[in-house]
Structures are given as C-alpha cells and as structure tokens.
C-alpha cells in the first residue's frame, strides 16, 4: 500500500544550484540547532525576559545550558542582552530584529507540524510494523 501521490510536485529551481540551496538551509538550521534555542526564541517573542523568568519557563534545563544557549543566540545576533547597573545586577534578554525575523519561519514550521503531524505518526507506525513483520 503506497501513500505516494500520483503526481509529484517539483520545487521551483533556485537561482543557484541545489547544493547552494542546501548549504543555505544548513546554515539556517545550524543557528537553531540545540534543544532549547527555539524554546527561548518563542518565550522571548512574548516580551523582554529576565534570566530567572526564562529558566522557569524551561523545566528540565540547567542554568548553565540555558545561559550557554542564550550566549550563542546573542553571538549569532538573534538575542540582545542588557545589563542594568543595579544591586543586585539585573539582566534582561530580548529579540533583536534578526531574532524577530526567524519567528515567521518558526510559526510556519509549527503550522506544518500541526497539519502533517498525524501523517508522520502514521508513516512511522507503518514503518515500525513493516520492519517488525519483514
């Protein structure tokens, strides 16, 4: 039983080669790679956050791992860190313009997951059944 469509859609040809397109996709995914980066970007899209507030939003993450993720996002230009000279020192994180620019593709990816998650689950189940019986 095949679930392949009878007529396969074709991606429009990019200006460069397919290899260049794949390299650009890899560069984009590299920026988001890591368990907590996408989570942090979404929470920061809700406003400016202090370190402790972000940490509270991510159950299971260690303070060090979250700090490392924030530093990488800051290094890549997606997050702005502002330090206030107060006692105790206050640090706030917010999205930069570049950080905001990735929110639309992430929402589109979330919508794809919502629309096709059941299809993927069913395909995995079929693959699991066929490998168990084959």
Long-range contacts (C-beta under 8 A, 24 or more apart in sequence): 3-123, 31-76, 31-78, 31-102, 32-102, 32-106, 34-69, 34-72, 35-61, 35-65, 36-61, 36-65, 36-66, 36-69, 37-69, 37-72, 37-73, 38-106, 40-66, 40-69, 40-70, 40-73, 40-79, 40-93, 41-73, 41-78, 41-79, 41-95, 41-99, 41-102, 41-103, 41-106, 42-103, 42-106, 44-79, 44-93, 44-94, 44-95, 44-99, 45-95, 45-100, 45-103, 47-94, 48-92, 48-93, 48-94, 49-92, 49-93, 49-94, 50-90, 50-91, 50-92, 50-93, 51-91, 51-93, 54-93, 73-99, 78-102
